[in-house]
Amino acid sequence: MGDIVIVGSLNMDLIVRTPRIPAPGETILGTAFATAPGGKGANQAVAASRLGAPVKMIGRLGADDFGKTLRSMCSAVGVDTKFVADETEAATGVALISVDEQGQNSIIVVPGANGRVARRDVDTARDAIRDARVVVAQIEIPLDTVAYALHAARSAGALTILNPAPARALSREILRDVDILVPNETEAAQLTERAITDFDSAAQAAAALRELGAKRVVITMGDKGAVTVDENGQAARVAAYQVKTVDTTAAGDAFVGALAAALGRELDWETSLRMASAAGALAATKLGAQPSLPTRAEVEDFLLTAQVRSL
């Protein structure tokens, strides 16, 4: 299996269970509180590692208790944190997450040290990027750093995956270095200024993103599955699986991490997408971000009996 390099964020998630997401100005009582390791970069790194991939992480943590905890938790599941630097001038990033009784969530992220991930961090990890089969990035770190990392990865011959979350305008220069763009339906709608309500509208949005430079686009749509447009412009649906949803917080990260891990094993495109969809479904069955991410054995066992969700 080829190495996976993840360039991105590490956060401590502060999670509140609540009957419903409060309206602006409203105070309601929560039912439970927990802390859990998170951050889209770290989530995707842990997701790929639990699926058996050798993973190296590039990022920054504050020199505080949250930072120490996150580093040790990543290392405990096999993620190499050699290229995660200690930041002395900013705290570790945090995410404030409300999860309602239906498992839907509302998230506020305070970047902290993630906002200081810079080109020098990518340069420090040049050898790791050169040896990687897949390089994955998100946009919870500075966009300039993301663009620099993707270009370095493409120049080294790695497969590049960009999860454009949170959504922000992406230039053609960045997208030309993206082999696979993986937004969710909200992010894709923001990036294309198109309403996404079904397969056809998602396929049209994916095609529009391909025209901007990305070779392949996968739009994840929660319990509606995903829509992909390949390098030939062919659209296809990726099935969702039936599960009891508890918390969707890291389902998208599970999908991206699993896709990277499968492609790192040089599995074919359709098999890789099935594994990604299964990992995302399983992640939605547990509370928390990284605690919900499945192992390779769990994904493979799930696929033996999984039922496709009817639309």
C-alpha positions in Angstrom: 0.0 0.0 0.0 1.3 3.5 -0.9 1.8 6.2 1.7 -0.9 8.7 2.3 0.0 12.3 3.3 -2.7 14.5 4.8 -2.2 18.2 4.9 -4.7 19.9 7.2 -6.3 20.7 10.5 -6.2 19.2 13.9 -8.9 20.3 16.4 -10.3 19.3 19.7 -14.1 18.9 19.3 -16.4 20.1 22.1 -19.6 18.2 21.6 -23.0 19.0 23.0 -26.0 16.6 22.5 -29.2 18.6 22.3 -32.9 17.9 21.4 -32.6 20.3 18.5 -30.3 23.0 17.2 -31.2 26.3 18.9 -32.6 29.3 17.0 -30.6 32.6 17.1 -30.9 34.1 20.5 -32.4 31.0 22.0 -31.0 29.1 25.1 -31.9 25.4 25.4 -30.7 22.6 27.7 -28.3 20.1 26.3 -28.4 16.4 27.4 -24.7 15.5 27.3 -21.2 16.9 26.8 -18.0 15.3 25.6 -14.6 16.2 24.1 -13.2 14.2 21.2 -10.2 14.6 18.8 -11.2 16.1 15.5 -10.3 18.5 12.7 -10.9 17.5 9.1 -7.3 16.8 8.4 -6.8 14.7 11.5 -10.1 12.9 11.0 -9.2 12.0 7.4 -5.7 10.9 8.6 -7.2 8.6 11.3 -9.8 7.3 8.9 -7.2 6.2 6.4 -4.9 4.8 9.1 -7.7 2.7 10.6 -8.3 1.3 7.2 -4.7 0.1 7.0 -3.0 2.9 5.2 0.4 4.2 6.2 -0.4 7.9 7.0 1.8 11.0 7.6 0.1 14.2 8.8 1.3 17.8 8.1 -0.2 20.5 10.4 0.2 22.5 13.5 -0.9 22.2 17.2 -0.8 24.6 20.0 1.7 24.0 22.8 -1.1 23.2 25.2 -3.0 20.3 26.7 -5.3 19.9 23.8 -2.3 19.8 21.5 -0.6 17.1 23.5 -3.8 15.0 23.7 -4.4 15.3 19.9 -0.8 14.3 19.0 -0.9 11.3 21.3 -4.3 10.1 20.0 -3.1 10.4 16.4 0.0 8.5 17.2 -1.9 5.8 19.0 -3.8 4.8 15.9 -0.7 4.8 13.7 -0.7 8.3 12.2 2.9 9.6 11.9 2.9 13.1 13.4 6.6 13.9 12.7 5.5 16.8 10.5 2.9 18.2 12.9 4.7 21.2 14.4 4.2 22.8 17.8 2.9 26.4 17.5 3.8 28.7 20.4 1.8 31.8 19.3 -1.6 30.2 18.9 -3.8 27.7 20.8 -4.8 24.4 19.4 -7.8 24.7 17.1 -11.3 23.8 18.6 -14.7 23.0 17.1 -17.9 23.7 18.9 -20.4 21.0 17.8 -24.1 20.7 18.5 -25.7 17.4 17.6 -29.5 17.0 17.6 -31.7 13.9 18.2 -31.7 13.1 14.5 -27.9 13.1 14.4 -27.6 16.3 12.4 -25.1 18.9 13.5 -24.1 22.5 13.6 -20.4 23.4 13.9 -18.3 26.5 14.7 -14.5 26.1 14.2 -11.9 28.3 15.8 -8.7 27.6 13.7 -6.0 28.6 16.2 -2.7 26.9 15.3 -4.3 25.6 12.1 -4.3 29.1 10.7 -0.5 29.2 10.9 0.2 26.1 8.8 2.5 27.5 6.1 4.6 26.7 3.1 7.5 26.0 5.3 5.6 23.1 6.8 5.1 21.6 3.4 8.8 22.1 2.5 9.8 20.3 5.7 7.8 17.3 4.6 9.0 17.3 0.9 10.5 13.8 1.2 7.2 12.4 2.5 5.3 14.1 -0.3 7.7 12.7 -2.9 7.2 9.2 -1.6 3.4 9.4 -1.2 0.9 7.7 -3.5 -1.9 10.0 -2.4 -1.9 13.5 -0.9 -5.1 14.9 0.7 -5.9 18.4 1.7 -8.9 20.4 3.0 -9.4 24.1 3.6 -9.3 24.5 7.4 -5.8 25.8 6.9 -4.6 28.8 4.8 -5.6 28.4 1.1 -2.1 29.5 0.0 -0.6 26.5 1.9 -3.2 24.1 0.4 -2.4 25.3 -3.1 1.3 25.0 -2.5 0.9 21.5 -1.1 -1.2 20.3 -4.0 1.2 21.7 -6.5 4.1 20.0 -4.7 2.2 16.7 -4.7 1.2 16.9 -8.3 4.8 17.7 -9.3 6.0 14.6 -7.4 3.5 12.4 -9.2 1.1 11.8 -6.3 -2.6 11.5 -6.7 -4.2 14.6 -5.2 -7.5 14.8 -3.4 -9.1 18.1 -2.2 -12.0 18.2 0.2 -13.0 21.9 -0.2 -14.4 22.4 3.3 -15.3 24.9 4.5 -16.2 26.1 1.0 -14.5 29.1 -0.4 -13.7 30.4 -3.9 -11.1 28.1 -5.7 -9.0 29.4 -8.6 -8.4 27.4 -11.8 -4.7 27.3 -10.8 -5.6 25.3 -7.6 -8.1 23.0 -9.3 -5.7 22.1 -12.1 -3.6 20.4 -9.4 -6.6 18.4 -8.1 -7.2 14.9 -9.3 -10.3 14.3 -7.2 -12.4 17.1 -5.7 -14.8 15.9 -2.9 -17.2 18.5 -1.7 -20.5 17.8 0.0 -23.7 19.0 -1.6 -23.7 22.3 0.4 -20.1 23.1 -0.5 -20.7 22.2 -4.2 -23.7 24.5 -4.3 -21.7 27.3 -2.8 -18.8 26.7 -5.2 -21.0 26.6 -8.3 -23.8 28.9 -7.2 -26.2 26.1 -8.3 -29.0 24.6 -6.2 -28.4 20.8 -5.7 -31.6 18.8 -5.0 -31.2 15.5 -6.9 -28.9 13.4 -9.0 -29.2 15.6 -12.1 -28.5 18.9 -10.4 -25.6 17.3 -8.5 -24.2 15.9 -11.8 -24.5 19.3 -13.4 -22.6 20.9 -10.5 -19.9 18.2 -10.7 -19.5 18.8 -14.4 -19.2 22.6 -13.8 -16.4 21.9 -11.2 -14.6 19.6 -13.7 -14.7 22.4 -16.3 -12.8 24.6 -13.8 -9.9 22.1 -13.7 -10.5 19.2 -11.4 -10.1 15.8 -13.2 -12.8 14.0 -11.2 -15.5 15.3 -8.9 -17.4 13.4 -6.2 -20.3 15.2 -4.5 -21.3 13.5 -1.2 -25.0 13.8 -0.4 -25.4 12.2 3.0 -28.1 9.5 3.1 -28.7 10.1 -0.6 -25.3 8.7 -1.5 -22.9 10.5 -3.8 -22.7 11.6 -7.4 -19.4 11.4 -9.3 -18.3 12.7 -12.7 -15.1 11.1 -14.0 -12.3 12.3 -16.2 -14.4 11.5 -19.3 -17.4 13.5 -18.1 -19.5 10.5 -17.3 -21.8 10.9 -14.3 -22.7 8.0 -12.0 -24.5 7.5 -8.7 -22.7 6.1 -5.6 -25.2 4.2 -3.4 -25.8 5.0 0.3 -26.2 2.2 2.8 -28.9 1.8 5.4 -27.8 2.6 8.9 -29.2 4.1 12.1 -27.8 7.6 12.2 -26.5 8.8 15.5 -24.1 11.6 14.5 -23.0 12.7 11.0 -20.1 14.8 12.3 -17.2 12.9 10.6 -19.1 10.9 8.0 -17.7 13.0 5.2 -14.2 12.7 6.6 -14.6 9.0 6.8 -15.6 9.0 3.1 -12.5 11.0 2.1 -10.1 9.0 4.2 -11.5 5.7 3.0 -11.3 6.8 -0.6 -7.6 7.8 -0.2 -6.9 4.5 1.5 -8.6 2.5 -1.2 -6.8 4.3 -4.0 -3.6 4.0 -2.1 -4.1 0.2 -2.3 -4.7 0.7 -6.1 -8.2 -0.6 -5.9 -10.4 0.3 -8.9 -12.6 3.4 -8.9 -15.9 1.7 -8.3 -14.6 -0.5 -5.4 -12.9 2.6 -3.8 -16.2 4.5 -3.9 -18.1 1.6 -2.3 -15.6 1.4 0.5 -15.8 5.2 1.0 -19.6 5.1 1.1 -19.5 2.3 3.6 -17.0 4.0 5.8 -19.1 7.2 5.8 -22.3 5.2 6.7 -20.6 3.5 9.6 -19.1 6.7 10.9 -22.7 8.1 11.2 -23.7 5.3 13.6 -21.5 6.6 16.5 -21.1 9.8 18.4 -18.0 11.9 17.9 -15.6 12.5 15.0 -12.5 10.2 15.3 -14.2 7.7 17.8 -16.7 7.0 15.0 -14.2 6.1 12.3 -14.3 2.4 11.3 -11.5 -0.1 10.8 -10.9 -1.9 7.6 -12.3 -5.1 9.0 -15.5 -3.3 10.0 -15.9 -1.8 6.6 -15.3 -5.2 4.8 -17.7 -7.0 7.2 -20.3 -4.3 6.7 -20.2 -4.6 2.9 -20.9 -8.3 3.1 -24.5 -7.7 4.4 -25.1 -4.0 3.8 -28.4 -2.9 2.3 -28.5 -0.1 -0.2 -30.7 2.8 1.0 -33.7 3.2 -1.3 -34.3 6.8 -2.6 
